[in-house]
Amino acid sequence: MRPERSDQPRPRSRRLPREVRERQILDAAVEVFAAHGFHTASMDEISETAGISKPMLYAYLGAKDELFVACIRREATRLIEEIGTAVEAGLRPEEQLWRGLRVFFEYVQRNQAAWTVLHRQANAQGEPFVSELVEWRERAMGLIAQLLARATADSAQPMQPEQVEPFAAALVGACEALVDWWFEHPDHTADGMAMRLMNMVWMGFGNLVEGQSWSPKRS
Amino acid sequence: MRPERSDQPRPRSRRLPREVRERQILDAAVEVFAAHGFHTASMDEISETAGISKPMLYAYLGAKDELFVACIRREATRLIEEIGTAVEAGLRPEEQLWRGLRVFFEYVQRNQAAWTVLHRQANAQGEPFVSELVEWRERAMGLIAQLLARATADSAQPMQPEQVEPFAAALVGACEALVDWWFEHPDHTADGMAMRLMNMVWMGFGNLVEGQSWSPKRS
């Protein structure tokens, strides 16, 4: 059993607030998991990278599998919050989608290790991490479905929940698959990746085969 | 070590060609893996369902993990071949995409157990199955990229490999995510699902928010 919170060991050198310490641990854990994969990653290396003793590491965030789940949660929350903040209610639908996609690809660029943990490691390690990830993907889809419904609320044909949900699911799947492609072709910029997806889902192949394409100048 | 091919046990009751026997085994394995998951699925149940002795099951397709990889390969090959056949070279791009998407969703509808093995089980079980799946997804993306390049070859702005590849990746991701949604909302038809994706990727949100939508009558 782990000790009660009040009995937990305190940081050795400096007394840091719990949130700060947990952030340091999670930053270190994301880095180590991304570099070595869940199985090979060692709690020794995570505690060294975080500059914290191993007993304290366990006391703060638990065993390796609990720590991995905490990484998934932290990164998924961050990403969803960043998208939610970027997509302001007053903007035109086109601008909302463009901003949402840019923020997504910029997040992935800035947090490649986090994305590797979220997407590749969590899938490759199987359960219980896949279920955790599925739950977070559903939250992301819910947010995007809301945004799509709001974006068409004033249009001639407002979309109903049942119409926007599958679009949101497809869009999330498209984003994830496109990031996999991006990791294999890292020369492209975050803006360039967001633009590809704008061309596909805003413009549509129908326009593309006729030689029309989307660019940020339009927005 | 497994015996050489010439030493392998023969079917008890009837002498069936090796391909027929393997097909029976794979059909049974897909069914059992989909129902119970990789870990819980037993070789006993697979051999019973296939109507074959357990030693023969091992002799034909190896241990459980090899059998699972064989299931992934068989189903992925089938799906890719069906799409390749449906999308004839002479058709207009719009019709090609519509047919490709319909064949995909019809395959999933007819082979729900196979899809569950391919997509959910393989991901949930981690390595080495995830790598096997990634390889097959890349083949699917390659086929779709070829189709997209061919579809725009005669247009004003033919798309280059570097342009079509990310679209193909995004489209595969969108299809997979949409199937997940479909499994949660099984009332929809395969045609209905294909139409949703046509609206998203052929028509584009830009047209949708203006009240335009795609229907098979157009094609």
Interface residues (C-beta under 8 A of the other chain):
Chain A: P93 E94 L97 N123 A124 Q125 G126 E127 V130 L148 A151 T152 S155 A156 Q157 M159 E162 E165 P166 F167 A169 A170 L171 V172 G173 A174 C175 E176 A177 L178 D180 W181 W182 H185 M193 R196 L197 M200 V201 W202 M203 G204 F205 G206 N207 L208 V209 E210 G211 S213 W214
Chain B: P93 E94 L97 N123 A124 Q125 G126 E127 V130 L148 A151 T152 S155 A156 Q157 M159 E162 E165 P166 F167 A169 A170 L171 V172 G173 A174 C175 E176 A177 L178 D180 W181 W182 H185 M193 R196 L197 M200 V201 W202 M203 G204 F205 G206 N207 L208 V209 E210 G211 S213 W214
